[in-house]
Amino acid sequence: MPEQIERCVMALMNDPEFVPEPGRSKEESAWAICTAQYQESEAVAQTLEGGGIEEPIL
């Protein structure tokens, strides 16, 4: 796993205010959230490297 995801998971696990998604453990929720965030940031980075967005997002 990328280090960014691991740091994110540790931060959420150590946050006393972090509440897991219903039906999931705190760790499962942290991994799901951090992985989704990482994938989204990678997709944005690829879009920016590819010349930007053709249509504005409203």
VMD Tcl script that draws the C-alpha trace (Angstrom):
set ca {
  {0.00 0.00 0.00}
  {1.18 3.53 -0.69}
  {2.55 5.37 2.31}
  {-0.06 8.13 1.92}
  {-2.86 5.61 2.49}
  {-1.14 4.10 5.51}
  {-0.62 7.55 7.07}
  {-4.26 8.42 6.42}
  {-5.46 5.18 8.04}
  {-3.27 5.72 11.11}
  {-4.54 9.29 11.46}
  {-8.18 8.16 11.34}
  {-7.55 5.25 13.72}
  {-6.00 7.66 16.24}
  {-8.79 10.22 15.89}
  {-11.19 9.75 18.83}
  {-13.94 11.58 16.92}
  {-13.77 9.25 13.89}
  {-16.89 7.08 13.76}
  {-16.87 4.04 11.46}
  {-19.49 3.47 8.80}
  {-22.43 1.37 10.04}
  {-21.67 -2.34 9.88}
  {-17.90 -1.83 9.54}
  {-15.06 -1.74 12.02}
  {-13.14 1.46 12.55}
  {-10.18 0.01 10.65}
  {-12.31 -1.17 7.70}
  {-13.89 2.26 7.42}
  {-10.53 4.00 7.62}
  {-9.08 1.83 4.83}
  {-12.14 2.37 2.64}
  {-12.10 6.15 3.08}
  {-8.35 6.52 2.62}
  {-8.21 4.25 -0.42}
  {-11.08 6.14 -2.08}
  {-9.40 9.48 -1.35}
  {-6.11 8.25 -2.76}
  {-7.73 6.90 -5.94}
  {-9.59 10.18 -6.45}
  {-6.43 12.25 -6.00}
  {-4.57 9.99 -8.45}
  {-7.35 10.42 -11.02}
  {-7.22 14.21 -10.63}
  {-3.43 14.18 -11.00}
  {-3.69 12.12 -14.19}
  {-6.30 14.51 -15.59}
  {-4.09 17.49 -14.85}
  {-1.06 15.81 -16.41}
  {-3.11 14.99 -19.50}
  {-3.88 18.59 -20.34}
  {-6.68 19.47 -18.00}
  {-10.41 19.16 -18.02}
  {-12.21 19.91 -21.29}
  {-15.51 20.93 -19.71}
  {-15.89 22.78 -16.40}
  {-17.32 20.83 -13.50}
  {-20.21 22.67 -11.93}
}
mol new
graphics top color blue
foreach p $ca { graphics top sphere $p radius 0.5 }
foreach p [lrange $ca 0 end-1] q [lrange $ca 1 end] { graphics top cylinder $p $q radius 0.2 }
display resetview
